[in-house]
Amino acid sequence: MSRLAFPAALLCALLSLLPSALRSQAAGPAGEGASRPFTVRVEGSGRPMILIPGLMSSGEVWEGAVEHYRGRYRTHTLTLAGFAGVPPTGAGSFLETQRDAIVRYIQEQKLDRPVLVGHSLGAFLAYWVAATAPDLVGPVVAVDGVPYLAALADPGMTPERMRPQAAMIREMYAGLAPEQVAQQTRMVLQSQMKDPAHREMGVRWGRASDPATVGQAVEEMLTTDLRPVVAAIRVPVLQVAAGGAPGSDPAPVLSRYRAQVANVPEHRVVVVEGAGHFVMLDEPSALFSALDAFLAGR
């Protein structure tokens, strides 16, 4: 990943999908509580594992992981409010609301140190949950999501400098028409997913998402730097980076991602070569191999 001009870097690395004004699908799988700002699908048996999708993504993005771990882990797959057909909540702060609700879910369900696995925005939330409630969680896996994404594009970026642009991005989302979103989504997903069928699935999720929620989530993510607070994490962390085109030099990618997790007491960074942003869809075998090795004995 090269140092990209802003906001192009956000479109490639942060925005799993772009929004639309449509909210036509049902509210997701059964098993959710009416007061939760997400839906939950629970499957399998064994140690608990919470799977958190990224911006505008459905929990469907984790189906491969659910199948891979079905006999070893009891997976709790989330779809966040306002994304992929789940109705928005209108909460004051999207990210803080999600963070606190995941912590409550762990407590209410009496989950014993669940493994947290997040993608993109979901990885950001996994970091924040682990830093907020360090005694409640088990190992953390962050799939191409980091404590402060804007600094991947510009190492000198700060939330204060980002604030005006973040506000404009939020406003932009609110004004997008469905057909404009569909065209942009397909363009963005060309570099984020290899399989055309996966891209169409992503477009479908985007069309069922709430644009105001997406804009709010992006704005908050761009103005929230978790790099100082991740020092509170007490569990091992695996940071997974998308390596992009096969044969590309992984050294610059490793350097940027290692800088993001430098404050995490126990961490490892791996690069999955040949994978776009949706690593779990592009290179599932490589991803699950890295996860298996990381989770062994933990």
C-alpha positions as CSV (number, residue, x, y, z in Angstrom):
1,M,0.0,0.0,0.0
2,S,1.5,3.3,-1.0
3,R,1.1,6.6,0.7
4,L,-2.2,7.6,-1.0
5,A,-3.6,11.1,-1.3
6,F,-6.5,11.8,1.0
7,P,-9.4,10.9,0.8
8,A,-8.5,8.2,-1.8
9,A,-6.7,6.2,0.9
10,L,-9.9,6.1,2.9
11,L,-11.9,4.7,0.0
12,C,-9.4,1.9,-0.5
13,A,-8.6,1.0,3.0
14,L,-11.4,2.2,5.3
15,L,-14.7,2.2,3.4
16,S,-15.6,-1.5,3.1
17,L,-18.6,-0.3,1.1
18,L,-20.3,2.9,0.2
19,P,-23.8,3.8,1.3
20,S,-27.2,4.2,-0.3
21,A,-30.5,5.7,0.8
22,L,-32.3,2.3,0.6
23,R,-33.3,0.3,3.7
24,S,-35.4,-2.4,2.1
25,Q,-34.2,-5.6,3.7
26,A,-35.3,-7.3,6.9
27,A,-33.4,-6.7,10.1
28,G,-31.1,-9.7,10.0
29,P,-30.8,-13.1,11.7
30,A,-32.7,-14.2,14.7
31,G,-31.2,-14.1,18.2
32,E,-30.8,-10.3,18.7
33,G,-32.0,-8.4,21.7
34,A,-34.4,-5.6,21.0
35,S,-32.2,-3.1,22.9
36,R,-29.0,-4.0,21.1
37,P,-27.5,-1.8,18.3
38,F,-26.7,-4.9,16.4
39,T,-28.1,-8.3,15.4
40,V,-26.4,-11.6,16.5
41,R,-26.3,-15.0,14.9
42,V,-24.9,-17.7,17.2
43,E,-23.6,-21.0,15.8
44,G,-21.2,-23.8,16.6
45,S,-19.8,-25.0,19.9
46,G,-16.8,-24.4,22.1
47,R,-15.0,-21.3,23.2
48,P,-16.9,-18.1,22.4
49,M,-15.7,-16.0,19.4
50,I,-17.3,-12.7,18.5
51,L,-17.1,-11.8,14.8
52,I,-17.5,-8.1,13.9
53,P,-17.9,-7.0,10.3
54,G,-16.8,-3.7,8.8
55,L,-18.5,-0.6,7.5
56,M,-21.8,-1.5,5.8
57,S,-20.9,-5.2,5.8
58,S,-23.3,-7.9,6.9
59,G,-22.2,-10.7,9.2
60,E,-22.4,-12.8,6.1
61,V,-18.8,-11.7,5.4
62,W,-17.7,-14.1,8.2
63,E,-19.5,-17.2,6.9
64,G,-16.2,-18.8,6.0
65,A,-14.9,-18.3,9.5
66,V,-18.1,-19.6,11.0
67,E,-17.7,-22.8,9.1
68,H,-14.0,-23.1,9.7
69,Y,-14.4,-22.8,13.5
70,R,-17.8,-24.5,13.9
71,G,-16.5,-27.5,15.8
72,R,-14.1,-25.5,18.0
73,Y,-15.7,-22.2,18.7
74,R,-19.2,-20.9,19.4
75,T,-19.4,-17.9,17.1
76,H,-21.4,-14.8,17.8
77,T,-21.6,-13.0,14.4
78,L,-22.8,-9.4,14.5
79,T,-24.3,-7.1,12.0
80,L,-24.2,-3.5,13.2
81,A,-27.2,-1.2,13.3
82,G,-27.6,0.9,10.1
83,F,-25.6,-1.6,8.0
84,A,-26.8,-4.2,5.6
85,G,-30.5,-3.9,6.4
86,V,-30.3,-3.6,10.2
87,P,-32.3,-0.5,11.2
88,P,-30.3,2.4,12.5
89,T,-30.6,3.4,16.2
90,G,-30.1,7.1,16.0
91,A,-27.7,6.9,18.9
92,G,-25.7,10.0,19.8
93,S,-22.3,8.3,19.1
94,F,-22.3,5.3,16.8
95,L,-18.9,3.9,17.7
96,E,-19.1,4.4,21.5
97,T,-22.6,2.9,21.4
98,Q,-21.4,-0.2,19.6
99,R,-18.3,-0.5,21.9
100,D,-20.4,-0.3,25.1
101,A,-23.1,-2.7,23.7
102,I,-20.5,-5.3,22.8
103,V,-19.1,-5.1,26.3
104,R,-22.6,-5.5,27.8
105,Y,-23.3,-8.4,25.5
106,I,-20.2,-10.2,26.8
107,Q,-21.4,-9.6,30.4
108,E,-25.0,-10.5,29.8
109,Q,-24.3,-13.7,27.9
110,K,-21.6,-14.6,30.5
111,L,-19.1,-15.2,27.7
112,D,-15.8,-16.4,29.1
113,R,-13.0,-14.3,27.6
114,P,-14.3,-14.5,24.0
115,V,-11.9,-14.2,21.1
116,L,-12.6,-10.9,19.3
117,V,-12.3,-11.0,15.5
118,G,-13.0,-7.8,13.6
119,H,-12.6,-6.6,10.0
120,S,-11.9,-2.9,9.1
121,L,-14.3,-0.9,11.3
122,G,-15.0,-4.1,13.2
123,A,-11.3,-4.4,13.9
124,F,-11.3,-0.8,15.2
125,L,-14.2,-1.8,17.6
126,A,-12.4,-5.0,18.7
127,Y,-9.4,-2.9,19.7
128,W,-11.6,-0.4,21.6
129,V,-13.5,-3.2,23.4
130,A,-10.3,-4.9,24.4
131,A,-8.8,-1.6,25.7
132,T,-12.1,-0.6,27.5
133,A,-12.7,-4.0,29.2
134,P,-9.3,-5.7,29.2
135,D,-10.3,-8.4,31.8
136,L,-13.4,-9.5,29.8
137,V,-11.9,-10.5,26.5
138,G,-9.6,-13.1,25.1
139,P,-7.2,-12.8,22.1
140,V,-7.9,-10.1,19.5
141,V,-7.7,-10.5,15.7
142,A,-7.8,-7.3,13.6
143,V,-8.3,-8.0,9.9
144,D,-7.1,-5.0,7.9
145,G,-8.4,-2.6,10.5
146,V,-6.2,-0.5,12.8
147,P,-6.4,1.8,15.8
148,Y,-6.2,5.0,13.6
149,L,-6.7,4.4,9.9
150,A,-6.1,7.9,8.7
151,A,-2.4,7.6,9.8
152,L,-1.9,4.7,7.4
153,A,-2.4,7.2,4.6
154,D,-0.6,10.0,6.3
155,P,1.6,9.2,9.4
156,G,1.3,12.8,10.5
157,M,-2.5,12.9,10.5
158,T,-4.3,13.7,13.7
159,P,-8.0,13.7,14.6
160,E,-7.9,17.5,14.9
161,R,-6.5,18.0,11.4
162,M,-8.9,15.4,10.1
163,R,-12.0,16.9,11.7
164,P,-13.1,19.3,8.8
165,Q,-12.6,16.7,6.1
166,A,-14.4,14.1,8.3
167,A,-17.4,16.4,8.6
168,M,-17.5,16.9,4.8
169,I,-17.4,13.2,4.3
170,R,-20.3,12.8,6.6
171,E,-22.3,15.3,4.7
172,M,-21.3,13.7,1.4
173,Y,-22.8,10.4,2.4
174,A,-26.1,12.0,3.4
175,G,-26.5,13.4,-0.1
176,L,-25.6,10.4,-2.2
177,A,-28.3,9.0,-4.5
178,P,-28.7,5.2,-4.8
179,E,-27.4,5.0,-8.4
180,Q,-24.4,7.1,-7.6
181,V,-23.6,4.8,-4.7
182,A,-24.0,1.7,-6.8
183,Q,-21.5,3.0,-9.4
184,Q,-19.0,4.1,-6.8
185,T,-19.4,0.9,-4.8
186,R,-18.6,-1.3,-7.8
187,M,-15.5,0.8,-8.6
188,V,-14.2,0.7,-5.0
189,L,-14.7,-3.1,-4.7
190,Q,-12.7,-3.7,-7.8
191,S,-9.6,-3.3,-5.6
192,Q,-11.1,-4.7,-2.4
193,M,-12.5,-8.1,-3.6
194,K,-11.3,-10.5,-6.3
195,D,-14.5,-12.4,-6.9
196,P,-17.3,-10.5,-8.9
197,A,-19.9,-12.4,-7.0
198,H,-18.5,-11.1,-3.7
199,R,-18.6,-7.6,-5.1
200,E,-22.2,-7.9,-6.0
201,M,-22.9,-9.2,-2.5
202,G,-21.1,-6.1,-1.2
203,V,-23.3,-3.8,-3.4
204,R,-26.4,-5.5,-2.0
205,W,-25.3,-4.8,1.6
206,G,-24.6,-1.2,0.6
207,R,-28.1,-0.7,-0.9
208,A,-29.6,-1.9,2.4
209,S,-27.5,0.4,4.6
210,D,-28.5,3.8,6.1
211,P,-26.3,6.5,4.6
212,A,-26.6,8.8,7.7
213,T,-25.3,6.0,9.9
214,V,-22.5,5.3,7.5
215,G,-21.4,8.9,7.3
216,Q,-21.5,9.2,11.1
217,A,-19.5,6.1,11.6
218,V,-16.8,7.3,9.1
219,E,-16.6,10.7,10.7
220,E,-16.2,9.3,14.2
221,M,-13.6,6.8,13.1
222,L,-11.5,9.5,11.4
223,T,-11.6,11.6,14.5
224,T,-10.9,8.9,17.1
225,D,-7.3,7.8,17.6
226,L,-7.0,4.6,19.6
227,R,-3.2,4.3,19.4
228,P,-2.7,5.7,22.9
229,V,-5.4,3.6,24.6
230,V,-4.5,0.2,23.1
231,A,-1.7,0.2,25.7
232,A,-4.4,-1.0,28.1
233,I,-5.0,-4.2,26.2
234,R,-3.8,-7.3,28.2
235,V,-4.3,-10.0,25.7
236,P,-2.4,-11.1,22.6
237,V,-3.3,-9.2,19.4
238,L,-2.9,-10.4,15.8
239,Q,-2.9,-7.6,13.3
240,V,-3.6,-8.9,9.8
241,A,-2.7,-6.7,6.9
242,A,-3.9,-7.1,3.3
243,G,-0.8,-7.5,1.1
244,G,-2.4,-6.5,-2.2
245,A,-1.0,-7.7,-5.5
246,P,0.9,-10.9,-5.4
247,G,4.7,-10.4,-5.4
248,S,4.5,-6.9,-4.0
249,D,7.0,-5.9,-1.3
250,P,5.5,-6.5,2.2
251,A,8.1,-4.5,4.0
252,P,6.4,-1.0,3.7
253,V,3.0,-2.6,4.7
254,L,4.6,-4.3,7.8
255,S,6.2,-1.0,8.8
256,R,3.0,1.0,8.7
257,Y,0.9,-1.6,10.5
258,R,3.6,-2.2,13.2
259,A,3.5,1.5,13.9
260,Q,-0.2,1.3,14.5
261,V,0.1,-1.4,17.2
262,A,3.4,-0.3,18.7
263,N,1.6,0.4,22.0
264,V,-0.1,-3.0,22.3
265,P,1.9,-4.9,24.9
266,E,1.8,-8.3,23.1
267,H,1.2,-8.2,19.3
268,R,2.1,-9.8,16.0
269,V,1.6,-8.4,12.5
270,V,1.2,-10.7,9.5
271,V,0.7,-9.7,5.8
272,V,-1.6,-11.9,3.7
273,E,-0.2,-11.6,0.2
274,G,-2.5,-11.4,-2.7
275,A,-5.5,-10.2,-0.6
276,G,-7.5,-7.1,-1.0
277,H,-9.2,-5.3,1.9
278,F,-11.6,-8.2,2.3
279,V,-8.9,-10.7,3.3
280,M,-11.4,-13.3,4.5
281,L,-13.0,-13.5,1.0
282,D,-9.9,-13.1,-1.1
283,E,-7.5,-15.4,0.7
284,P,-9.5,-17.4,3.3
285,S,-7.1,-20.3,3.6
286,A,-4.1,-18.0,4.3
287,L,-6.1,-16.0,6.8
288,F,-7.4,-19.0,8.7
289,S,-4.0,-20.6,8.8
290,A,-2.6,-17.4,10.4
291,L,-5.5,-17.3,12.9
292,D,-5.1,-21.0,13.8
293,A,-1.4,-20.6,14.5
294,F,-2.1,-17.4,16.6
295,L,-5.0,-19.0,18.6
296,A,-3.2,-22.3,19.3
297,G,-2.8,-22.7,23.0
298,R,-4.3,-19.3,23.8
